[in-house]
């Protein structure tokens, strides 16, 4: 019985870690290192977005993620997930994910982290650090859990985004994405190239679209953000799963082939 539950946890972890897989799957191929070209206007837009997110003590949003995986015939198939995200700084996080795969739930209440699969009532629980940032890193290291919107919910988004950044430039404005006018920029490091649509007035991220440099399939990963609220305030119980007393307890760990290497931090600038 326990081995069956462990296999179910592996499946749960695989669904959560779909975006981490390209980084963990292979060592980077040899390639020419791009020159550092950082356009001030693009950096200012990223700084303004970061300042807006940092100033919000609480926030909630919906993240609709689309990612590609090669089909047996070669052309990619698209898969989708929808995450309902609630953040209260510095130590509360709830992510409810549904879509093309089993529904999953992740909770962090300042002391404990929980990964829950409601259909099978499987619950992994572990002690957690004192902040959202540290918990996200611990979840990645311990259970290969990574969210494609991590760069939006950390304490200082710009600090993480500019780390190892080699390219940033301004593209123009769009009125198509997010039902508002957005500034469109692109930025890249040695791992990933990202195109971002950021609200020209509210400075909120509306869409991120990424391609990983060493992915031979050049699959695209996209996150669209809607339903932004920057004054979210919920009770402590909101950040804990319900019915934990009836859940089947399982280990907080990833499948063996998705275990994070020692000393590796969660990938950044990556939807």
C-alpha positions as CSV (number, residue, x, y, z in Angstrom):
1,X,0.0,0.0,0.0
2,X,2.8,2.4,0.9
3,X,4.6,1.8,-2.4
4,X,1.4,2.6,-4.3
5,X,1.0,5.9,-2.4
6,X,4.6,6.7,-3.1
7,X,4.0,6.2,-6.8
8,X,1.0,8.5,-6.7
9,X,3.2,11.2,-5.0
10,X,5.7,10.7,-7.8
11,X,2.9,11.4,-10.3
12,X,1.8,14.4,-8.3
13,X,5.4,15.8,-8.3
14,X,5.7,15.2,-12.0
15,X,2.6,17.3,-12.7
16,X,3.9,20.1,-10.5
17,X,7.5,20.1,-11.9
18,X,6.7,20.0,-15.6
19,X,8.5,23.3,-16.0
20,X,11.5,22.4,-14.1
21,X,12.1,19.2,-16.2
22,X,14.0,20.9,-19.1
23,X,16.6,22.3,-16.6
24,X,17.0,19.1,-14.6
25,X,17.0,16.7,-17.6
26,X,20.3,17.5,-19.1
27,X,23.6,19.4,-18.8
28,X,23.8,22.6,-20.9
29,X,25.2,22.1,-24.3
30,X,28.3,24.0,-25.3
31,X,27.2,27.3,-26.9
32,X,28.6,30.8,-27.4
33,X,27.9,33.0,-24.4
34,X,25.8,36.0,-25.5
35,X,27.2,39.5,-24.8
36,X,25.6,41.6,-22.1
37,X,23.2,44.1,-23.7
38,X,20.8,45.6,-21.2
39,X,18.5,48.4,-22.5
40,X,17.7,50.9,-19.7
41,X,14.0,51.2,-20.8
42,X,13.4,47.4,-20.4
43,X,15.1,47.4,-17.0
44,X,13.0,50.3,-15.8
45,X,9.8,48.4,-16.8
46,X,11.0,45.4,-14.9
47,X,11.9,47.5,-11.9
48,X,8.5,49.2,-11.9
49,X,6.8,45.8,-12.1
50,X,8.9,44.6,-9.2
51,X,8.2,47.6,-7.1
52,X,4.4,47.2,-7.6
53,X,4.5,43.6,-6.5
54,X,6.8,44.2,-3.6
55,X,4.5,46.9,-2.2
56,X,1.6,44.5,-2.0
57,X,1.4,42.9,1.4
58,X,-1.2,40.5,0.0
59,X,-2.2,39.6,-3.6
60,X,-4.1,37.1,-5.6
61,X,-4.3,36.2,-9.3
62,X,-5.1,33.5,-11.8
63,X,-2.2,32.0,-13.8
64,X,-3.1,30.1,-17.0
65,X,-0.1,28.2,-18.1
66,X,0.4,26.6,-21.5
67,X,3.4,24.4,-22.2
68,X,4.4,22.3,-25.2
69,X,5.7,18.7,-25.3
70,X,6.7,16.9,-28.6
71,X,4.1,14.5,-29.9
72,X,5.1,11.1,-31.4
73,X,4.9,12.7,-34.8
74,X,7.2,15.5,-33.9
75,X,5.0,18.7,-33.8
76,X,4.3,19.8,-30.2
77,X,1.1,19.2,-28.3
78,X,-0.1,21.9,-25.9
79,X,-1.1,21.3,-22.3
80,X,-2.7,23.7,-19.9
81,X,-3.1,24.3,-16.2
82,X,-5.0,26.9,-14.2
83,X,-3.6,28.1,-10.9
84,X,-5.5,30.2,-8.3
85,X,-2.8,31.9,-6.3
86,X,-3.0,33.7,-3.0
87,X,0.0,35.4,-1.3
88,X,0.3,37.1,2.0
89,X,3.8,38.4,2.7
90,X,6.1,37.3,4.2
91,X,4.9,33.8,5.1
92,X,1.6,32.7,3.5
93,X,1.0,31.0,0.1
94,X,-1.8,28.9,-1.4
95,X,-1.8,27.5,-5.0
96,X,-4.7,25.5,-6.3
97,X,-3.9,24.0,-9.7
98,X,-6.2,22.2,-12.1
99,X,-6.1,21.4,-15.8
100,X,-4.6,18.7,-18.0
101,X,-3.7,16.3,-15.2
102,X,-4.8,15.7,-11.6
103,X,-5.8,18.7,-9.5
104,X,-3.1,19.6,-6.9
105,X,-2.9,22.0,-4.0
106,X,0.1,23.6,-2.3
107,X,-0.1,25.4,1.0
108,X,2.4,27.3,3.2
109,X,1.3,28.7,6.5
110,X,4.5,30.1,7.8
111,X,5.5,26.9,9.6
112,X,4.5,24.0,7.4
113,X,4.3,23.3,3.7
114,X,1.7,20.9,2.3
115,X,1.3,19.2,-1.1
116,X,-2.2,17.7,-1.5
117,X,-4.0,15.7,-4.2
118,X,-7.7,16.0,-3.4
119,X,-8.9,13.2,-5.6
120,X,-6.9,10.5,-3.9
121,X,-6.6,12.4,-0.6
122,X,-2.8,12.2,-0.6
123,X,-1.0,14.6,1.6
124,X,2.7,15.4,1.9
125,X,3.6,17.7,4.8
126,X,7.0,19.1,6.0
127,X,8.5,21.8,8.2
128,X,9.1,25.0,6.2
129,X,11.3,28.0,6.6
130,X,10.1,31.4,7.8
131,X,9.6,33.1,4.4
132,X,7.9,32.4,1.0
133,X,11.2,32.7,-0.8
134,X,13.0,30.2,1.4
135,X,10.0,27.8,1.2
136,X,9.9,28.0,-2.6
137,X,13.6,27.1,-2.7
138,X,13.2,24.3,-0.1
139,X,10.2,22.9,-2.0
140,X,12.3,22.8,-5.1
141,X,15.3,21.2,-3.5
142,X,13.3,18.7,-1.4
143,X,10.5,17.8,-3.7
144,X,11.2,19.3,-7.2
145,X,8.2,21.5,-6.8
146,X,8.4,24.6,-9.0
147,X,5.7,27.1,-10.0
148,X,6.0,28.9,-13.4
149,X,5.0,32.2,-11.7
150,X,7.7,32.0,-9.0
151,X,9.4,35.2,-10.2
152,X,6.2,37.1,-9.6
153,X,5.7,36.1,-5.9
154,X,9.2,36.3,-4.5
155,X,10.0,39.2,-2.1
156,X,12.1,41.1,-4.7
157,X,11.3,40.0,-8.3
158,X,13.8,42.3,-9.9
159,X,16.7,41.1,-7.7
160,X,16.0,37.5,-8.9
161,X,15.3,38.5,-12.5
162,X,18.5,40.6,-13.0
163,X,20.7,37.8,-11.6
164,X,22.8,36.6,-14.5
165,X,20.7,38.6,-17.0
166,X,22.6,39.2,-20.3
167,X,19.9,40.6,-22.6
168,X,17.0,43.0,-22.1
169,X,15.3,45.2,-24.7
170,X,12.1,47.1,-25.3
171,X,9.8,45.8,-28.1
172,X,6.8,48.2,-28.0
173,X,3.3,48.4,-26.8
174,X,0.3,46.0,-27.2
175,X,-3.4,46.4,-26.6
176,X,-4.1,42.7,-27.2
177,X,-2.9,41.0,-24.0
178,X,-4.7,41.3,-20.7
179,X,-7.5,43.7,-21.9
180,X,-5.2,46.6,-21.3
181,X,-2.2,48.4,-22.8
182,X,1.0,46.6,-22.0
183,X,4.7,47.3,-22.5
184,X,6.3,44.4,-24.3
185,X,10.0,43.6,-23.4
186,X,12.3,40.6,-23.8
187,X,15.1,39.5,-21.4
188,X,17.4,36.5,-21.2
189,X,20.1,34.8,-19.3
190,X,22.2,31.8,-20.1
191,X,19.2,29.5,-19.5
192,X,16.1,31.0,-20.9
193,X,14.7,33.7,-23.2
194,X,11.5,35.5,-22.0
195,X,9.1,37.8,-23.7
196,X,7.0,39.7,-21.2
197,X,3.8,41.8,-21.4
198,X,3.5,44.2,-18.4
199,X,0.7,46.6,-17.8
200,X,1.7,50.1,-18.9
201,X,-0.4,51.8,-16.2
202,X,-0.7,49.2,-13.3
203,X,2.8,47.7,-13.9
204,X,1.4,44.2,-13.3
205,X,2.6,41.2,-15.4
206,X,0.0,40.1,-17.9
207,X,1.8,37.4,-19.8
208,X,5.2,35.7,-19.9
209,X,6.4,33.5,-22.8
210,X,9.7,31.6,-22.6
211,X,12.0,29.3,-24.6
212,X,14.9,27.5,-23.0
213,X,18.2,28.0,-24.7
214,X,19.4,24.4,-24.5
215,X,16.0,22.8,-25.3
216,X,16.5,21.0,-28.6
217,X,12.8,21.1,-29.3
218,X,12.6,24.9,-28.6
219,X,9.2,24.3,-26.9
220,X,7.3,27.3,-25.7
221,X,6.1,27.9,-22.2
222,X,3.5,30.6,-21.5
223,X,1.8,32.0,-18.4
224,X,-1.1,34.5,-18.7
225,X,-2.1,36.4,-15.6
226,X,-5.7,37.6,-14.9
227,X,-7.9,38.5,-11.9
228,X,-5.2,40.6,-10.1
229,X,-6.1,41.8,-6.6
230,X,-3.4,43.5,-4.5
231,X,-5.2,43.7,-1.1
232,X,-5.9,40.0,-0.5
233,X,-6.2,39.2,3.2
234,X,-7.2,35.7,4.4
235,X,-7.4,33.9,7.7
236,X,-4.7,31.5,8.8
237,X,-6.9,28.5,8.0
238,X,-7.1,29.6,4.4
239,X,-3.4,28.5,4.0
240,X,-3.9,24.9,5.2
241,X,-5.6,22.1,3.4
242,X,-9.0,20.9,4.6
243,X,-9.7,17.4,5.9
244,X,-6.0,16.7,6.6
245,X,-7.1,14.2,9.3
246,X,-8.5,11.9,6.6
247,X,-5.6,12.2,4.2
248,X,-3.2,9.4,3.3
249,X,0.2,10.6,4.5
250,X,3.0,10.3,2.0
251,X,6.7,11.4,1.7
252,X,7.5,14.9,0.7
253,X,9.9,14.0,-2.0
254,X,10.3,14.0,-5.9
255,X,10.6,11.1,-8.2
256,X,14.2,9.9,-8.2
257,X,14.9,11.1,-11.8
258,X,13.7,14.7,-10.9
259,X,15.7,15.1,-7.7
260,X,17.4,18.5,-7.7
261,X,21.2,18.4,-7.7
262,X,23.0,19.4,-4.5
263,X,23.5,23.2,-4.2
264,X,21.2,24.1,-7.2
265,X,18.7,26.9,-6.6
266,X,15.3,27.1,-8.3
267,X,15.6,28.4,-11.9
268,X,14.7,32.0,-12.3
269,X,13.0,34.1,-15.0
270,X,11.1,31.2,-16.2
271,X,7.3,30.7,-16.7
